[in-house]
Amino acid sequence: MYVDSVTLAAVAGELNQTLLNGRVQDVVQISELAFSMEIYAGHLRRYLILSAESKSARCHLASQKPRRGVEQPVTLALLLRKYVEGAHLSAISQPLWERILHFDFSGPEARPA
């Protein structure tokens, strides 16, 4: 499925409504290029899937907690755990007409937005 900048803007809007100011409780590496974040927002646990796989690049909410898919995490997964776990998601933005999302986190290890 092709996702253009307008569709991604709608995704960003939905994520802002459901995840903003949520606390990242866990980061899980699903595959070599896909990660999941458990975010506690609005008194609910939500699972954000982020994938950079060439055939299935995506960013969406999952209904169930994803399982770990790799035994040895890559360096990016370790960095996400260090700097993002425990932080709050302070903003989700999209540069105008781009198919990119920016996630800003604030917390003890994350840089303030």
VENPE-V185886 format. One record per backbone hydrogen bond with DSSP energy under -0.5 kcal/mol. CO is the residue of the C=O (numbers start at 1). NH is the residue of the N-H. Records with the same first field share a line. If there is no record, write none. Layout:
BEGIN
CO=NH + NH
END
This chain:
BEGIN
2=4
4=8
5=9
6=10
7=11
8=12
9=13
10=14
11=15
12=16
13=17
14=18
15=19 + 20
16=20
19=22
22=89
23=25 + 40
24=86
26=38
28=30 + 36
29=69 + 70
31=34
33=52
34=30 + 31
35=50
36=28
37=39 + 48
38=25 + 26
39=41 + 46
40=23
41=44
44=41 + 46
46=39 + 48
47=49 + 62
48=37
49=60
50=35
51=58
58=51
60=49
62=47
71=73
74=78
75=79
76=80
77=81
78=82
79=83
80=84 + 85
84=87
87=24
88=90 + 106
89=21
91=104
93=102
95=98
102=93 + 104
104=90 + 91
106=88
110=107
END
